Amino acid sequence: MKVFHTVKELVQWRTNDIGDRRNVNVGFVPTMGALHAGHASLIAQSVKDNDYTVASIFVNPSQFAPGEDLDQYPRTLPEDIKLLESFKCDVLFAPNASEMYPQGIPLDVHEQKGPFVSVLGVSEMLEGKTRPNFFRGVATVVTKLLNIVSPDVAYFGQKDIQQFIVLETMVKELFVNTRLVRMPIARAESGLALSSRNKYLCPESIEISATLYKGISKAAQLIKSGTTARNELINNINAVWQPCIDSGDFKVDYISIADYGTLHELETVHCSGTADEIVISCAIYVTDRQTKTVVRLIDNIVM
C-alpha cells in the first residue's frame, strides 16, 4: 500500500499511475481513522468493486466546534495502516490540517477564511441543531477529497445517515462526477452500532449502550405491524430507554421519524415497502460508568 501525505503526491499517483485509462475504476473510502469493522466493510466492498481503492484518514477540524473532542478524538494511524493493508487497500491519503486547509482552520467559524460548502435544507435539523456548522465542515472536506482523489465511486456507512443524505444532495446538485454508495451499519452482537467513539466507553457502558438500538428497533417492528402514529412510536422508544434514563446512563438528544429525502418529521408513518422512505434516527448522550465521560452516540434504521 502506498501512503501519501500531500495533495501533490496523491494527484501525481492518480495522474501517472492511473491517468485516463478507460475501464479502470477507482473506489474511495474517506475516514477520520480509528478504524473498526465498519470501516473494514467499506474497504472490502471497494476492493471488490474497483481496480484501485484509496482510503483517507483525516480528522477534519472544520466539523468540530470549540469545546468538542477534536484533541481527544482517537488517532491510531499504525493500527489503521495494518488494517488497510490486510484488506488490500492500494493507497492511503493521510494529510495534515495545513495540507487540507492552507489558509488555516480555526475552530471558531467566524475566524475561518477560504471556500466552504453548505448544503442548505437537509443540514439544519437533527445533527445540525446540536452541532451547528458540522455539515458545512463535512461537505467542505469531502468536496476537497473528491476533487483530489477523483474517484468513480465513494463509500459511506449508513450510521451517519444524515451525513450521507447531505453528501448525496451535494454531489447531485453540484454535478460531482462520483457515485456515492451507502453501506449497511456494522453492529456488535448486542446490536450496538460500531463507532470510533465507542472507545471512550468501559465494557459495562458499552453493554448498556446496546439499548439504543433496541429502542429504535421496537419502533421499526411497530411500523411493520401497522402502527402509524408518531407519538405512539416515540413513546415506545422511550419506554425501552427509560431504565437507562432513570439510572443516569442515558440523556436523549433527539428522536426522529422522518422522510428519507427531506428529513422532514412525519406525524403519520406509512411503510409501503418502497425502499428508503422512512428514517428512524436518534442521538443519545451516554455517561461512562467508570470515567463519567459523556459520549454522544447516534444510530438509525432506514425502512
Backbone as a ProteinNet text record, in pm:
[ID]
protein_1_A
[PRIMARY]
MKVFHTVKELVQWRTNDIGDRRNVNVGFVPTMGALHAGHASLIAQSVKDNDYTVASIFVNPSQFAPGEDLDQYPRTLPEDIKLLESFKCDVLFAPNASEMYPQGIPLDVHEQKGPFVSVLGVSEMLEGKTRPNFFRGVATVVTKLLNIVSPDVAYFGQKDIQQFIVLETMVKELFVNTRLVRMPIARAESGLALSSRNKYLCPESIEISATLYKGISKAAQLIKSGTTARNELINNINAVWQPCIDSGDFKVDYISIADYGTLHELETVHCSGTADEIVISCAIYVTDRQTKTVVRLIDNIVM
[TERTIARY]
83.8	0	87.2	56.9	126.5	63.8	146.7	98.7	144.5	48.6	78.4	28.2	105.5	69.1	40.9	66.4	43.1	-50.1	-119.4	-208.1	-127	-10.3	73.9	107.1	144.2	178.6	59.2	-56.7	-175.4	-217.7	-218.6	-257.9	-157.6	-31.8	71.9	49	17.1	-13.9	-136.7	-240.4	-366	-343.1	-255.5	-230.6	-137.2	-27.8	74.8	42.7	-8.7	-33.9	-168.5	-265.5	-399.6	-429.4	-406.4	-429.9	-573.4	-592.8	-728.2	-758	-691.3	-716.6	-863.1	-918.8	-1059.8	-1077.4	-1196.3	-1232.6	-1150.4	-1094.6	-1024.9	-1102.5	-1153.7	-1235.1	-1157.2	-1177.1	-1114.6	-1224	-1215.4	-1306.3	-1239.6	-1320.4	-1266.4	-1345.4	-1272.3	-1334	-1273.5	-1343.8	-1292.6	-1323.9	-1225.4	-1245	-1171.5	-1200	-1122.6	-1032.5	-1010.6	-922	-990.4	-907.5	-958.9	-1048.1	-994.8	-1074.1	-1122.6	-1242.9	-1303.1	-1367.6	-1444.2	-1501	-1596.4	-1659.6	-1746.7	-1668.4	-1555.7	-1469.1	-1417.4	-1380.8	-1327.3	-1427.4	-1557.3	-1658.8	-1664	-1639.3	-1637	-1515.9	-1400.6	-1278.9	-1296.2	-1348.4	-1365.7	-1458	-1565.9	-1657.9	-1592	-1514.6	-1445	-1343.4	-1268.2	-1169	-1238.5	-1353.6	-1429.8	-1480.8	-1523.9	-1591.4	-1497.7	-1377.6	-1294.1	-1154.1	-1087.3	-949.4	-851.3	-880.7	-796.3	-885.7	-836.1	-907.2	-816.5	-868	-799.2	-878.1	-809.9	-870.3	-803.2	-877.7	-815.3	-838.2	-740.6	-752.7	-719.6	-821	-802	-906.5	-860.3	-950.1	-977.1	-1094.5	-1126.6	-1165.1	-1080	-1111	-1238.6	-1274.9	-1387	-1523.1	-1526.9	-1654.4	-1661.7	-1564.1	-1564.9	-1585.5	-1663.6	-1683.4	-1589.9	-1563.3	-1484.4	-1546.9	-1465.7	-1516	-1552.3	-1558.2	-1582.4	-1452	-1458.4	-1349.4	-1244	-1207.4	-1107.6	-974.9	-924.9	-794.5	-799.7	-916.9	-929.6	-971.1	-1005.7	-1053.4	-944	-978.3	-874.9	-796.4	-666.1	-577.7	-489.7	-508.1	-442.7	-381.6	-302	-253.2	-177.7	-84.3	-13.8	-109.4	-207.1	-304.5	-394.2	-428.8	-513.9	-443.9	-314.9	-238.8	-237.7	-221	-221.5	-355.8	-464.5	-597.6	-615.7	-579	-595.7	-513	-392.2	-307	-366.7	-426.6	-483.2	-601.7	-667.6	-780.4	-741.6	-610.8	-558.2	-594.9	-601.3	-619.3	-493.5	-511.2	-397.4	-325.6	-402.2	-343.1	-409	-327	-377	-332.9	-428.2	-400.2	-421.9	-312.9	-319.3	-256.3	-327.5	-272.5	-284.5	-215.1	-236.9	-328.7	-362.7	-460.6	-410.5	-282.5	-230.7	-229.9	-222	-227.5	-368.9	-469	-607.2	-664.6	-612.3	-659.3	-537.9	-481	-359.9	-379.9	-505	-534	-550.3	-536.8	-557.9	-701.7	-726.4	-862.3	-890.2	-911.2	-952.6	-1089.8	-1117.6	-1245.4	-1361.6	-1335.2	-1440	-1472.8	-1595.5	-1634.9	-1623.3	-1637.2	-1629.7	-1487.1	-1390.1	-1249.8	-1197.7	-1279.2	-1233.6	-1232.5	-1137.5	-1123.7	-1113.6	-1150.7	-1139.4	-1274.3	-1275.4	-1401.1	-1457.7	-1589.6	-1660.2	-1787.2	-1836.9	-1954.5	-2068.4	-2182	-2301.4	-2410.2	-2478.8	-2590.3	-2715.2	-2786.3	-2899.2	-3020.9	-3100.7	-3224.7	-3218.7	-3115.4	-3103.7	-2992.9	-2931.2	-2820	-2857.7	-2972.5	-3002	-3072	-3140.1	-3214.5	-3128.7	-3184	-3120.7	-2976.8	-2877.9	-2738.6	-2701.4	-2760.7	-2729.8	-2776.7	-2882.1	-2927.4	-2827.9	-2783.4	-2691.5	-2551.2	-2512.2	-2374.9	-2380.6	-2410	-2416.2	-2283.6	-2293.3	-2177.8	-2105.9	-2156.3	-2094.6	-2097.6	-2215.1	-2226.2	-2157	-2143.4	-2061.7	-1917.7	-1866.8	-1731.7	-1719	-1821	-1819.2	-1825.5	-1920.8	-1936.6	-1811	-1748.7	-1627.6	-1513.4	-1487.3	-1372.6	-1397.2	-1521.1	-1549.8	-1537.6	-1580	-1560.8	-1412.4	-1331.2	-1186.8	-1130.7	-1170.8	-1118.6	-1161.4	-1286.7	-1333.5	-1259.1	-1229	-1152.2	-1008.5	-952	-813.6	-803.7	-892.4	-884	-948.2	-1049.6	-1126.6	-1175.3	-1245.2	-1289.8	-1413.8	-1431.6	-1555.3	-1668.9	-1634.9	-1736.2	-1676	-1757.5	-1713.3	-1810.7	-1759	-1837.3	-1850.3	-1973.3	-2001.3	-2090	-2075.9	-2157.7	-2291.5	-2393.6	-2528.4	-2539.9	-2447.2	-2459.9	-2475.4	-2400.1	-2412	-2510.5	-2637	-2734.9	-2759.8	-2767.6	-2790	-2670.1	-2551.4	-2431.9	-2440.8	-2484.3	-2494.5	-2596.3	-2710.1	-2813.2	-2761.9	-2689.5	-2629.1	-2532	-2444.9	-2344.9	-2409	-2511.1	-2583.7	-2645.7	-2703.3	-2760.3	-2651.2	-2539.5	-2428.4	-2375	-2348.9	-2293.5	-2389	-2517.6	-2617.4	-2628.4	-2640.9	-2667.3	-2543.8	-2423.5	-2301	-2243.4	-2316.2	-2276.3	-2137.1	-2112.3	-1984.8	-1989.3	-1885.2	-1885.5	-1836.2	-1896.3	-1865.4	-1997.3	-2010.1	-2130.2	-2107.7	-2205.9	-2196	-2271	-2209.8	-2270.4	-2287.4	-2408.8	-2437.5	-2430.6	-2341.9	-2321.8	-2392.9	-2441.8	-2515.5	-2432	-2501.1	-2433.9	-2371.9	-2247.1	-2181.3	-2212.4	-2258.1	-2302.2	-2231.7	-2216.9	-2172.2	-2286.6	-2257.6	-2362	-2478.8	-2452.1	-2556.3	-2648.7	-2606	-2681.7	-2622.5	-2530.9	-2470.2	-2394.1	-2422.3	-2351.4	-2204.4	-2115.7	-1972.9	-1939.8	-1858.5	-1822.8	-1687.5	-1610.7	-1481.8	-1501.1	-1615.2	-1639	-1672	-1701.5	-1722.6	-1597.2	-1482.4	-1355.7	-1353.6	-1440.3	-1444	-1519.4	-1588.1	-1678	-1617.5	-1642.3	-1598.8	-1690.1	-1648.7	-1730.9	-1874.4	-1892.9	-2028.1	-2114.2	-2057.4	-2133.7	-2155.5	-2063.2	-2082.2	-2206	-2216.5	-2330.5	-2461.2	-2460.6	-2579.5	-2618.8	-2518.5	-2543.9	-2617.7	-2614.3	-2687.8	-2838	-2883.7	-3025.8	-3068.8	-2974.5	-3003.6	-3070.6	-3008.4	-3062.7	-3192.9	-3203.1	-3325.4	-3446.4	-3426.8	-3536.5	-3587.2	-3496.9	-3542.8	-3588.9	-3535.3	-3584	-3728.3	-3765.1	-3903.9	-3996.5	-3954.7	-4036.1	-4047.5	-3938.1	-3941.7	-4037.4	-4036.6	-4128.3	-4274	-4300.3	-4437.1	-4484.3	-4394.9	-4430.4	-4465.4	-4386.3	-4413.5	-4546.8	-4585.3	-4711.5	-4832	-4806.8	-4918.6	-4936.5	-4851.3	-4861.8	-4816.7	-4897.8	-4866	-4850.6	-4893.9	-4891.5	-4752.8	-4699.5	-4565.7	-4551.2	-4648.9	-4638.8	-4630.1	-4706.9	-4704.2	-4567	-4510.2	-4378.2	-4271.4	-4272.5	-4171.7	-4190.7	-4314.9	-4339.6	-4284	-4294.4	-4241.1	-4087.6	-4027.2	-3880.3	-3837.2	-3900.3	-3865.5	-3888.9	-3990.1	-4017.8	-3903.2	-3844.3	-3729.2	-3608.7	-3591.6	-3475	-3491.6	-3613.5	-3640.9	-3552.3	-3529.3	-3440.3	-3300.5	-3250	-3117.9	-3121.7	-3235.6	-3251.8	-3260.9	-3340.6	-3357.9	-3227	-3142.1	-3014.5	-2907.9	-2935.5	-2837.8	-2740.9	-2759.4	-2669.8	-2700.7	-2828.2	-2871.8	-2928.7	-2900.5	-2973.2	-3007.4	-3135.5	-3179.1	-3154.6	-3087.8	-3072.6	-3192.7	-3214.5	-3331.8	-3373.3	-3500.5	-3555.5	-3624.6	-3597	-3655.5	-3720.1	-3838.1	-3902	-3937	-3856.2	-3858.6	-3860.7	-3899.4	-3891.3	-3745	-3706.8	-3565.6	-3512.8	-3587.4	-3535.1	-3519.3	-3613.6	-3614.1	-3576.2	-3584.1	-3566	-3673.1	-3784.2	-3897	-3964.4	-3999.6	-4060.1	-4199.3	-4231.2	-4359.4	-4450.7	-4569.6	-4668.4	-4741.1	-4760.5	-4821.8	-4727.9	-4699	-4598.5	-4666.5	-4630.7	-4681	-4561.7	-4546.5	-4437.3	-4496.4	-4478.4	-4545.3	-4460.3	-4336.9	-4248	-4148.9	-4166.3	-4072.1	-3944.1	-3829.9	-3701.3	-3682	-3615.6	-3568.3	-3679	-3789.4	-3897.3	-3885.4	-3847.2	-3853.5	-3717.7	-3677.1	-3555.2	-3592.4	-3570.7	-3581.7	-3440.1	-3414.9	-3279.2	-3282.8	-3166.9	-3160.6	-3017.6	-3005.8	-2876.4	-2893.9	-2801.1	-2805.9	-2671.5	-2675.7	-2554.9	-2544	-2434	-2409.8	-2299.4	-2327	-2227	-2153.7	-2023.1	-1945.2	-1943.3	-1969.9	-1982.7	-1849.6	-1738	-1607.8	-1549.6	-1543.3	-1474.3	-1568	-1699.3	-1801.4	-1789.5	-1710.7	-1704.4	-1838.9	-1883.8	-2010.3	-1980.3	-2038.9	-2014.1	-2145.3	-2143	-2264.9	-2265.9	-2368.8	-2382.3	-2505.7	-2494.8	-2607.4	-2636.6	-2760.5	-2798.4	-2921.7	-2951.2	-3069.5	-3109.7	-3232.6	-3285.4	-3353.7	-3322.6	-3387.8	-3487.1	-3612.8	-3717.6	-3771.7
-119.8	0	124.8	216.2	344.1	437.9	515.6	612.2	751.1	841.2	977.4	1074.5	1181.8	1282.4	1418.9	1433.4	1562.6	1546.1	1653	1653.8	1628.9	1688.8	1674.5	1528	1454.2	1313	1231.2	1256	1179.6	1209.6	1336.6	1374.8	1319.9	1321	1266.3	1117.4	1042.7	899.7	881.6	961.2	949.8	978.5	1073.2	1112.9	1016	979.7	898.5	749.6	697.5	553.6	513.3	601.9	570.1	644.9	776.3	857.7	850	853.7	849.6	715.8	609.6	477.4	439.4	391.1	353	219.6	202.1	76.9	49.3	154.2	142.2	224.5	158.5	225.7	247.4	362.7	396.5	412.8	335.3	347.8	425.3	494.7	583.1	566.3	556.3	546.6	654.7	766.8	871.7	839.7	854.5	824.6	927.7	923.9	1002.3	911.5	788.1	697.6	626.7	571.1	484.8	378.3	310.1	221.3	98	54.2	-64.9	-147.9	-249.2	-342.1	-273.4	-165.3	-91	-31.5	32	84.5	-29	-140	-253.7	-302.7	-298.9	-344.6	-251.9	-123.3	-28.7	-54.3	-76.2	-105.1	-233.6	-336.9	-466.3	-452.9	-373.6	-355.7	-280.6	-179.2	-102.3	-188.2	-268.3	-357.4	-457.1	-504.8	-599.1	-533.8	-408.1	-341.3	-273.6	-237.4	-146.3	-200.8	-140.2	-178.2	-123.3	-4.5	57.8	110.4	101.1	156.7	254.2	374.9	477.7	501.4	502.6	542	670.2	752.1	869.8	865.3	915.7	933.9	1079.5	1151.9	1293.8	1334.5	1373.5	1423.3	1569.7	1594.7	1722	1829.8	1931.6	2032.6	2111.2	2129.1	2217.9	2158	2029.3	1973.4	1962.4	2020.6	2027.6	2172.3	2194.1	2327	2344.4	2469.6	2490.5	2416.4	2343.5	2268.2	2125.2	2087.9	1948.1	1869.5	1739.2	1648.3	1632.7	1742	1732.4	1678.3	1734.8	1691.6	1550.6	1510.5	1377.9	1270.9	1310.7	1211.8	1107.2	977.7	873.2	874.9	868.7	864.9	740.6	647.5	516.2	478.4	567.3	550.4	418.8	376.7	249.7	130	123.5	13.7	27	149.8	172.6	125.8	153.7	111.5	-40.4	-108.5	-255.1	-308.3	-248.8	-293.6	-270.7	-153.2	-121.9	-217	-246.3	-338.6	-478.8	-519.1	-654.5	-669.7	-558.9	-562.8	-522.2	-514.4	-490.6	-352	-253.4	-116.1	-74	-1.5	35.1	161.2	258.9	388.9	443.1	497.3	573.8	718.2	809	952.1	1002.6	1047.3	1089.5	1227.6	1331.7	1467.3	1526.1	1637.4	1711.6	1830.4	1905.3	2013.1	2123.6	2155.7	2263.9	2225.1	2094.1	2047.8	2064.9	2034.9	2043.2	2184.3	2262.4	2399.8	2493.2	2523.3	2607.7	2744.9	2793.7	2925.1	2921.1	2799.6	2781.9	2745.2	2682.5	2638.1	2650	2773	2788.4	2725.5	2678.2	2612.2	2710.9	2836.5	2938.6	2972.4	2941.3	2957.5	3102.2	3196.9	3338.4	3381.3	3301.9	3334.5	3260.1	3171.1	3089.2	3169.5	3138	3205	3100.7	3139.4	3048.1	2990.3	2897.7	2841.7	2733.7	2735.3	2633	2596.4	2475.1	2424.6	2405.1	2466.7	2448.2	2383.5	2286.2	2219.2	2252.7	2352.4	2403.9	2313.1	2308.6	2231.7	2101.6	2020.6	1892.6	1896.3	2014.1	2025	2086.2	2152.5	2232.5	2156.1	2045.4	1973.2	1860.8	1791.1	1673.3	1702.8	1638.4	1662.8	1809.5	1873.4	2013.2	2107.2	2069.5	2151.2	2144.2	2023.3	2003.3	2051.4	2033.6	2066.4	2162.8	2291.9	2389	2392.9	2403.1	2408.5	2274.4	2168.6	2036.5	1991.6	1999.9	1951.2	2043.3	2169.6	2260.3	2210.1	2165.7	2111.3	1981.1	1893.6	1764.9	1784.5	1866.9	1888.9	1951.8	2040.7	2106.9	2008.1	1927.4	1836.7	1725.1	1676.7	1572	1627.4	1749.9	1812.7	1819.7	1862.2	1868.9	1730.1	1629.7	1494.5	1436.2	1459.7	1408.9	1476.8	1605.5	1675.1	1623.4	1587.5	1538.7	1397.2	1308.9	1166.5	1137.9	1213.6	1191	1046.4	996.8	857	839.6	719.1	686	663.5	607.9	576.4	597.1	645.8	664.6	594.5	534.6	450.1	517	517.1	575.3	479.6	481.9	396.8	460.5	378.2	426.7	485.5	452	501.6	653.2	720.8	866	897.8	862.8	868.6	1010.9	1106.6	1244.3	1294.2	1258.3	1294.2	1241.2	1116	1058.3	1134.1	1169	1241.6	1379.6	1447	1576.9	1563.1	1463.4	1445.2	1400.6	1317.4	1273.5	1395.1	1485	1607.9	1695.1	1709.4	1791.1	1740.7	1609.9	1551.7	1570.3	1550.4	1565.5	1710.4	1802.1	1941.3	2015.4	1971	2033.6	1957.8	1856	1780.6	1718.8	1663.7	1595.7	1458.1	1423.4	1300.1	1181	1161.5	1047.3	990.2	859.2	792.7	755.3	784.8	751.5	622.3	536.9	410.4	411.3	382.9	373.7	228.6	200	63.9	42.8	-80.2	-108	-81.2	-54.4	-30.9	-160.9	-154.1	-269.4	-264.4	-376.8	-380.7	-491.5	-469	-575	-674.5	-789.5	-890.3	-834.4	-738.6	-677.8	-587.1	-550.5	-457.2	-317.2	-287.4	-154.3	-125.6	-9.1	31.2	55.6	0.6	22.5	168.5	226.8	367.7	390	482.9	516.8	571.6	636.1	694.4	588.5	465.2	358	333.4	375.4	356.5	433.3	534.8	614.3	544.8	433.6	370.5	244	221	98.4	-16.6	-143	-257.2	-253.8	-210.8	-205.6	-104.3	12.4	115.1	76.9	3.1	-49.4	-140.1	-226.4	-318.4	-241.9	-140.2	-58.2	14.8	60.1	139.3	60.9	-71.9	-153.8	-128.6	-73.3	-41	65.4	143.7	246.2	183.3	77.8	11	-62.7	-116.9	-188.6	-95.3	30.2	125.5	155.5	187.9	220.7	95.2	-21.1	-146.3	-172.8	-136.5	-151.5	-69.5	52.9	137.9	77.9	24.1	-36.9	-155.6	-235.4	-350.6	-304.6	-198.1	-146.2	-92.5	-26.1	25.2	-90.4	-196	-313.1	-379	-367.5	-429.7	-337.7	-215.9	-128.9	-5.8	14.4	135.4	255.6	361.4	476	607.5	614.7	741.4	768.6	885.1	924.4	918.9	976.2	981.2	842	748.2	612.2	548	571.7	514.8	570.8	701.6	765	722.3	709.4	663.5	523.2	438.1	302.5	302	388.2	400.4	443.5	548.1	599.1	495.8	412.3	308.7	208.5	175.4	84.8	149.9	279.7	351.1	395.6	396.6	461.3	412	279.6	237.2	299.1	316.7	377.5	527.6	590.3	732.3	751.5	665.5	676.4	653.1	565.3	534.8	640.6	734.6	838.3	799.9	680.5	638.2	709.3	738	798.5	937.7	1027.7	1153	1167.1	1181.8	1183.9	1321.2	1323.1	1445.8	1461.5	1363.3	1369.1	1229.9	1217.8	1101.6	1156.4	1097.8	1146.3	1031.3	1057.9	965.9	1051.8	1038.9	1138.8	1076.1	1158.6	1122.2	1118	1015.6	997.9	1114.2	1156.1	1255.3	1394	1433.2	1570	1579.7	1468.1	1461.9	1541.7	1571.6	1633.6	1529.3	1571.4	1479.8	1436.5	1309.8	1252.6	1239.9	1293.8	1278.5	1145.5	1102.3	972.5	894	771.5	691.5	585	577.7	473.4	403.1	275.5	196.4	109.4	153	87	-21.2	-38	-136.8	-76.3	52	119.5	149.4	129.7	148.9	294.3	313.8	444.4	547.3	506.1	602	669.6	590.6	637.8	619.2	719.9	708.8	727.7	624.4	636.1	660.6	775.2	806.7	870.7	869.4	922.1	956.2	1036.4	1065.7	1062	998.3	979.7	1018.8	1089	1111.9	998.4	924.9	814.3	855.8	842.9	873.7	745.8	743.5	624.3	600.6	478.2	447.4	453.5	438	441.6	582.4	647	776	895.8	870.9	976.6	1064.1	1017.9	1086.5	1074.8	1184.1	1184.1	1165.3	1061.7	1025.3	1032.1	1097.2	1111.4	1004.5	918.7	810.2	833.1	795.1	806.1	669	652.5	527.4	554.3	462	479.5	347.1	345.4	236.3	301.3	255.2	302.9	197.7	237.8	144.6	186.8
0	0	0	-88.7	-93.6	9.1	76.8	174.5	132.4	111.4	70.3	177	197.5	297	235.6	106.9	42.9	-76.8	-108.7	-224.8	-351.3	-359.9	-478.9	-505	-398.9	-414.7	-464.1	-403.4	-441	-584.2	-620.8	-757.3	-858.9	-822.1	-910.7	-933.8	-827	-841.7	-929	-901.7	-977	-1125.2	-1154.3	-1293.7	-1364.6	-1298.3	-1363.3	-1363.6	-1250.8	-1240.6	-1298.9	-1290	-1338	-1467	-1462.4	-1580.7	-1627.7	-1758	-1813.6	-1879.4	-1827.8	-1885.9	-1871.5	-1981.2	-1978.3	-1904.9	-1853	-1786.9	-1661.3	-1601	-1473.6	-1371	-1267.9	-1166.8	-1038.4	-979.6	-852	-747.4	-640.5	-527.1	-415.7	-335.4	-231.9	-102.8	8.6	141.3	230.4	248.2	337.4	483.3	571.3	713.4	798.9	929.6	1025.8	1109	1061.5	1132.8	1247.4	1339.3	1446.9	1385.4	1286.1	1201.5	1277.8	1243	1303.4	1193.7	1233.3	1136.2	1039	1083.3	992.6	877.1	907.9	802.2	713.3	776.4	700.2	596.7	630.5	535	413.8	434.7	322.8	233.5	296.1	219.9	140.4	205.1	137.9	16.9	31.8	-80	-194.8	-161	-264.6	-337.9	-263.5	-326.2	-418.8	-376.1	-457.8	-585.9	-576.7	-687.8	-787.2	-742.7	-821.2	-847	-944.5	-975.9	-872.2	-821.1	-718.9	-607.4	-483.5	-369	-295.6	-273.5	-196.9	-68.5	44.1	171.1	217.9	288.6	350.2	500.1	574	718.6	747.6	790.9	821.9	924.8	1043.3	1146.6	1113.1	1059.3	995.6	1097.2	1117.1	1219.5	1192.3	1064.4	1033.7	1069.9	1109.1	1154	1305.7	1374.7	1520.8	1562.4	1666.2	1722.2	1841.9	1881.6	2003.6	2121.4	2196.7	2311.1	2279.9	2149.3	2114.2	2123	2089.7	2124.9	2014.7	1945.4	1838.7	1891.4	1999.6	2052.2	2109.1	2160.9	2222	2122.5	2001.1	1903.7	1882.3	1887.8	1882.9	1751	1763.4	1647.2	1658.1	1566.3	1575.8	1440.1	1384.7	1247.4	1224.3	1311	1284.6	1274.1	1366.1	1360.4	1237.8	1203.2	1085.8	958.3	948.1	829.3	817.5	930.2	927.9	878.7	926.8	884	734.2	686.2	543.7	457.5	500.4	424.2	422.2	533.9	539.9	446	411.6	318.9	176.7	151.4	16.2	-37.5	51	5.7	-70.4	-180	-264.9	-218.4	-170.8	-136.6	-11	79.2	193.1	175.6	185.2	185.1	326.8	390.8	531	545.8	505.5	512.5	652.4	675.5	798.9	770.6	874.5	858.9	767.2	773.7	689.6	542.4	513.4	374.9	318.4	400.5	354.6	365.1	458.4	476.1	479.3	364.2	359.8	423.7	424.4	480.7	631.9	692.2	835.5	862.7	977.9	1009.1	1159.8	1210.1	1349.9	1370.5	1492.3	1518.7	1519.8	1556.5	1555.4	1410.3	1369.9	1229.5	1184.5	1276.6	1240.3	1206.7	1245.5	1215.7	1093.6	1036.9	924.2	795.3	708.1	579.9	469.2	348.9	235.8	196.5	100.5	49.7	142	157.6	233.2	157.6	180.7	109.7	209.7	182.4	265.4	181.8	240.9	174	255	210.5	288.1	273	379.1	375.1	451.2	428.9	499.6	604.7	623.3	717.2	851.3	857.2	975.9	1087	1055.6	1158.2	1217.9	1319	1378.9	1422.2	1359.2	1396.8	1380	1280.3	1253.8	1362.9	1437.7	1550.2	1665.1	1693.3	1805.5	1771.7	1645.2	1603.8	1484.7	1510.1	1400.4	1323.6	1193	1102.5	1086.5	1153.5	1137.9	992	929.8	792.2	692.4	726.6	645.4	640	755.3	759.4	684.3	700.3	631	480.1	434.3	290.6	230.5	304.7	255.4	238.6	341.5	333.4	232.6	221.8	123.8	-18.1	-40.6	-171.3	-206	-110.4	-132.4	-166.4	-87	-107.3	-241.8	-280.7	-409.9	-523.9	-509.9	-612.9	-620.6	-507	-504.1	-560.9	-514.7	-550	-685.5	-722.1	-845.8	-856.5	-755.5	-759.5	-845.9	-896.2	-966	-867.4	-752.1	-652	-513.8	-419.7	-281.4	-188.1	-82.4	7.6	144.8	196.7	327.3	405.7	537.7	623	653.3	667.8	697.1	837.3	927.4	1064.3	1065.8	980.7	968.7	856.1	876.8	768.1	720.8	814	770	690.1	732	656.3	513.7	499.3	365.7	281.7	340.8	267.2	225.8	315.5	282.5	165.9	172.4	67.1	-63.2	-53.8	-173	-244.2	-165.5	-220.7	-281.8	-211.8	-259.9	-393.2	-401	-523.6	-640.4	-613.8	-720.1	-765.9	-671.5	-705.9	-757.7	-719.8	-770.8	-890.1	-937.4	-1056.8	-1041.9	-922.6	-897.2	-962.1	-1034.8	-1113.8	-1031.7	-915	-828.6	-778.2	-785.4	-734.1	-588.4	-504.6	-362.2	-333.5	-250.6	-210.6	-59.4	-15.3	127.8	170.9	265.7	314.6	447.8	473.5	597.4	722.2	831.8	960	1010	1048.6	1111.9	1261.5	1315.6	1455	1532.5	1661.2	1751.6	1768.7	1829.2	1851	1931.4	2017	2100.2	2019.6	1898.8	1816.6	1815.9	1907.2	1913.3	1784.2	1724.6	1603	1634.8	1553.3	1573.6	1546.1	1632.4	1621.3	1685	1630.2	1690.5	1831.1	1856.4	1989.4	2093.8	2051.7	2149.8	2232.6	2179.9	2252.4	2383.8	2395.8	2517.9	2630.9	2601	2697.5	2755.8	2885.4	2951	2907.2	2930.7	2887.2	2939.6	3064.9	3121.1	3046.3	3016	2944.4	2798.5	2740.6	2604.5	2601.3	2703	2709.9	2727.2	2812	2834.3	2706.1	2630	2509.1	2401.5	2409.9	2313.1	2320.1	2432.6	2447.5	2346.7	2300.3	2199	2077.1	2025.2	1905.8	1936.9	2057.5	2094.4	2090.4	2127.8	2127	1987.2	1894.8	1760	1685.6	1723.3	1663.4	1702.2	1825.1	1869	1780.4	1748.1	1661.3	1521.8	1470.4	1337.3	1334	1441.4	1449.6	1451	1523.9	1532.1	1397.3	1325	1192.4	1099.6	1105.6	1020.6	1056.2	1182	1225	1205.3	1153.8	1118.7	1204.3	1305.2	1387.4	1305	1303.3	1217.6	1292.4	1418.5	1491.9	1547.3	1517.3	1560.6	1712.4	1784.3	1930	1990.7	1936.8	1989.4	1965.4	1848.7	1816.9	1910.2	1930.2	2016.1	2161.7	2205.8	2343.3	2366	2265.2	2277.8	2280.1	2203.2	2207.9	2347.9	2397.8	2531.4	2639.9	2623.1	2723.1	2731.2	2617.1	2615.2	2682.3	2659	2712.3	2857.8	2908.8	3037.5	3152.3	3166	3275.5	3265.5	3145	3126.7	3154.6	3125.5	3156.7	3307.7	3373	3518.7	3593.6	3539.7	3605.8	3581.2	3490.8	3458.7	3349.3	3291.3	3183.7	3052.2	3026.6	2900.3	2924	2830.8	2818.1	2669.9	2638.8	2499.1	2438	2323.2	2246.3	2153.5	2065.1	1978.8	1934.5	1899.6	1828.9	1705.4	1591.4	1466.5	1390.7	1337.5	1243.3	1122.1	1017.2	910.7	772	674.8	534	491.8	419.3	382.3	299.1	198.3	105.2	163.5	250.2	302.1	449.3	520.9	665.9	741	674.6	744.2	833.2	954.3	1050.5	1003.6	1026.3	985.4	1105.9	1097	1203.8	1191.5	1066.4	1039.7	949.9	989	919.4	834.7	709	620.6	557.9	584	526.8	416.6	292.2	180	116.2	164.3	103.6	6.6	-26	-113.9	-37.2	-100.7	-33.1	8.2	120.6	164.6	183.2	239.7	264.9	400.5	500.9	639.3	705.9	783.4	864.3	1010.3	1090.9	1236.2	1286.8	1346.7	1390.8	1528.6	1593.9	1730.3	1766.6	1871	1932.8	2083.6	2149.8	2295.8	2355.7	2467.5	2546.1	2648.7	2643.4	2735.7	2833.1	2962	3064.2	3103.2	3077.8	3109.3	3260.6	3300.7	3444	3517.9	3446.4	3513.7	3518.4	3403.8	3395	3405	3392	3388.2	3263.4	3166.9	3038.6	2967.9	2907.3	2834.1	2685.3	2627	2487.6	2411.4	2298.1	2217.3	2109.2	2111.7	2015	1928.5	1800.8	1708.2	1649	1601.5	1536.6	1450.3	1361	1275.6	1213.4	1167.3	1085.5	965.9	845.9	724.3	679.8	658	617.2	481.2
[MASK]
+++++++++++++++++++++++++++++++++++++++++++++++++++++++++++++++++++++++++++++++++++++++++++++++++++++++++++++++++++++++++++++++++++++++++++++++++++++++++++++++++++++++++++++++++++++++++++++++++++++++++++++++++++++++++++++++++++++++++++++++++++++++++++++++++++++++++++++++++++++++++++++++++++++++++++++++

